[in-house]
Amino acid sequence: MITTTNDRRVVSLLQTIAGFFKGPSGPKCSECSSTIIGDVCPNLDCPLKVTEWLLRWCSPEAVNIPALGQAEAEHLAGLRLVLHPGELYELGQGDWDRLDGVSAGQLAEIHSQIEDSKSAKPGALLHGLRLPGVSGDLAKRLVNEFGSIDALRDAKPKSLQEIDGVDESLAFGVRRWFRDSINRQALKKLEQNGFSFNA
Ligand SMILES: [Zn+2]
């Protein structure tokens, strides 16, 4: 005969097994339902993440493309037309035409601001790249200290930690950012489209 305690044990065991097959638990991303890891959605092409990155990239503190706002960023990300800011510079007319509710005048403005954005200062550029924990102020100081984004990419975590406000976890986060394949692809595309990271 099965006792109540045994029943509970069986139920608890079944729940453990079910939990194992469900994958990691925890808060889910509101956009793509991936389980959030350390405050970040791990999904590389999560539209929410791409939208946030585009908005940071276009902000006045970064490369300044104010004509491209929240609605346009959400559209570009939602249609999977853009995975990272580098792809913004490779969109064709047919891609832009897929954005509903954007007038010809606004589109012309976006195009002209995109062209102007290529002359953004390295500190602003770095802010736009959205490295974890790197504020606008820290981005400027890092570029001043290392001289270029290329030099920052090659910097050892130890030398990064000599900068005021950079602890070990931030230093390793910066290193990880530069090693990530999507981020490397973003830098490559940006370079191919007229951005310079070595000055
Ligand atoms: Zn997500």
Residues whose N, C-alpha, C, O or C-beta is under 5 A from the ligand:
A	BS01	ZN	C29 E31 C32 S33 S34 C41 N43 C46
